[in-house]
Amino acid sequence: MTQEQFSKITGITKRQVLEIETGKANPTVETVERIARLFGFTLGFVPKGSVPEQQPPSVPPSP
């Protein structure tokens, strides 16, 4: 899909698409929701501190 096609489907300008792709943009929640819907996702947030931090898996010592 071209940037132009993506732009038309999501209603996001081509410039915004380019800036998001290159990491120069800070998209709004609304923009991220538009992109998510295109791929069949919904956007949700998890409050900070509500999920326990995962510990890295322990590696058994070599014999």
Secondary structure as UniProt FT lines:
FT   HELIX           3..10
FT   HELIX           14..21
FT   TURN            22..23
FT   HELIX           29..38
FT   TURN            39..40
FT   TURN            48..49
//
